[in-house]
Amino acid sequence: KRLREEGLDIPGDMAVMGFDNTPVAAHVHPGLSSVRQPMREAGQRAMEALVQFLWQGIELRGVEQLPCELVVRGSTTAHVIW
């Protein structure tokens, strides 16, 4: 909203991205492009690691990366590079 008040065109003059893909992202104008993260799965994995550490003494080693997804809406334009 603030960018439009300043006379900027979204996404023409400036692209805007969010991170978390909250429900409101689809309902603002223009729709907010965002990164969808598997929050439920991340929480579940973290809890499993904590339980294993506390109850079984198994230490967490390394970093686990969960897949994210780009959700393109009207606040950006998408260019796919292969």
C-alpha positions in Angstrom: 0.0 0.0 0.0 2.8 2.4 0.9 4.6 1.9 -2.4 1.4 2.6 -4.3 0.9 5.8 -2.2 4.4 6.8 -3.4 3.3 6.4 -7.0 5.2 3.1 -7.6 3.8 0.4 -9.7 3.9 -3.1 -8.3 5.5 -5.2 -9.9 6.4 -2.8 -12.7 8.7 -0.5 -10.7 9.3 -2.8 -7.7 8.6 -6.4 -7.0 7.6 -7.4 -3.4 8.0 -10.8 -1.8 6.9 -12.3 1.4 8.2 -15.2 3.3 5.8 -17.7 5.1 2.9 -17.5 2.7 0.4 -16.4 5.3 -3.3 -16.6 4.3 -3.6 -12.8 3.9 -0.9 -12.9 1.1 -3.6 -14.1 -1.4 -6.1 -11.4 -0.4 -4.1 -8.2 -0.7 -3.9 -6.2 -3.9 -1.8 -7.1 -5.7 -1.5 -10.6 -4.3 1.8 -11.0 -2.5 4.2 -13.5 -3.9 5.7 -15.5 -1.1 7.8 -18.5 -0.1 5.7 -21.4 1.3 7.6 -23.3 4.0 6.6 -26.6 5.5 6.1 -25.2 9.0 4.1 -28.1 10.4 6.7 -30.6 9.2 9.6 -28.4 10.6 7.9 -28.2 14.0 7.3 -32.0 14.0 10.9 -32.8 13.1 12.2 -30.4 15.7 10.0 -32.0 18.4 11.2 -35.5 17.3 14.8 -34.4 17.6 14.2 -32.8 21.0 12.5 -36.0 22.3 15.3 -38.2 21.0 17.8 -36.0 22.7 16.0 -35.7 26.0 14.8 -39.3 26.3 17.4 -41.3 24.4 20.5 -39.0 24.6 20.8 -39.0 20.8 22.4 -35.7 19.7 21.2 -33.9 16.6 23.9 -33.6 14.0 23.9 -31.6 10.9 21.2 -29.5 9.3 18.1 -30.8 7.6 16.7 -28.7 4.8 13.0 -29.1 4.0 11.6 -28.2 0.6 10.1 -24.7 0.1 7.9 -23.6 -2.7 7.7 -20.2 -4.5 4.1 -19.0 -4.8 4.0 -16.3 -7.5 1.2 -13.8 -7.3 0.7 -10.3 -8.7 3.4 -8.5 -6.6 6.2 -10.1 -8.8 6.8 -11.4 -12.2 8.4 -14.9 -12.6 11.3 -15.6 -14.8 12.3 -19.3 -14.9 16.0 -19.8 -15.6 17.0 -23.4 -16.5 
